[in-house]
Structures are given as C-alpha cells and as structure tokens.
Amino acid sequence: MNLDHVFVCGSPALDFAATLRARRSARFEMFTTPERLNAWYVGSGVVDAVTPGRESDVEQAMSVREAVHRLVTARRLGSGYDDTALAVLNHAARRPSAVPQLTPSGRRTEATPEEALSTVARLAVELLSGPDVPLLKECGNPECTRVYIDRSRGTRRQWCGMESCGNRIKAAAYRARKRNARPAVSA
C-alpha cells in the first residue's frame, strides 16, 4: 500500500476522513505515528509547520477523523447525524485553531497538533453546513471509500482521482474487454 498522503477530495476535511483507506476491506491506517499525522497537516496545506506531536495527538485525530467520516456519510446519504460524532467534531472545532501570521516572506501558519486538528474540524463544519453538500460523492472504485466534491461539468466524475482510482478501473475494464474479445474467424 502506498504510504503517500493523497489530496484528491476537494476539501481538507474529506482528505482527512480518507486517511483510513479501504474501509470496507483491508482498512489501511495512514496515521501510524505523530510524524505521519503532522506530515498530513503540512501536506494538506492546513498549516505550514507543526510542533512535534505525541501518540495522544494521533488518537485524538483518529477520533475526530472517524466523527467526520460518520457525519459526511450521514449528510451524503440524507440521514440524521450521530450525536456522538457531532459532539466529537464540535468539541475539536471549539479548541483554539491555527492562526496565520504575516511574515516578511508572506503568510505562514505554525501550529500545535491540537490547533491543526481544530482547523480541520472547523473546515469539516464549514463543509457540512455549506453549499457543496449536494456535490458529495463516494468514489466509484469498490475498493476505495473516499468521498469527494464533484465539481466536474455535469457532475459526472466517477472517481476520487484519475491517478489513484480512475486509471486502475479503466485499465482493468480494458483488460477484461480484451480477454473476453473473441478472435476473428478467418475463412
């Protein structure tokens, strides 16, 4: 399994929820260490730098991530929100968040892991209460469980990303067609 963080969902909150990959099958955890969690915060663009974290930061992030996933799934399916998931997300969103600062070289956001997590939680609140909710879709790859914002023309996007899922599905379909094609009968 690729250990690189992938940002294809159209929202840091959705990319955050997707860090537990293949939820229906292999379940692959991306937040295996505080360093991997901090690498996600920086790679996602939520912050520019994060102070070193602890294992408890990873546990807290996983808890918020699972709450975001449950809430996004409920919203996408038109179901009611889970009270526990709401409480977890709202608690994290109430904490102090990362604050951007102006420096001589431009904007820079440094944060503690808790501030970075609060920023992600606030982004999830904005997403789930905003205009993009009707555009939430789950990836068409049966192995993938990412939810993304479909801003494509005609909302026809089928995969979280062409590089991560679309090319694999298209290549598999092509191979299956070739396998099932009958050889031409020559006279």
Sequence and secondary structure as in RCSB ss.txt:
>XXXX:A:sequence
MNLDHVFVCGSPALDFAATLRARRSARFEMFTTPERLNAWYVGSGVVDAVTPGRESDVEQAMSVREAVHRLVTAR
RLGSGYDDTALAVLNHAARRPSAVPQLTPSGRRTEATPEEALSTVARLAVELLSGPDVPLLKECGNPECTRVYID
RSRGTRRQWCGMESCGNRIKAAAYRARKRNARPAVSA
>XXXX:A:secstr
   S    SSSHHHHHHTTEE TTTT EES  SHHHHHHHHHHTTS SEE    HHHHHHHHHHHHHHHHHHHHH
HHT    HHHHHHHHHHHHS   EEEEETTEEEEEE HHHHHHHHHHHHHHHHTSTTGGGEEE SSTT   EEE 
 SGGG   SS IIIIIHHHHHHHHHHHHHH       
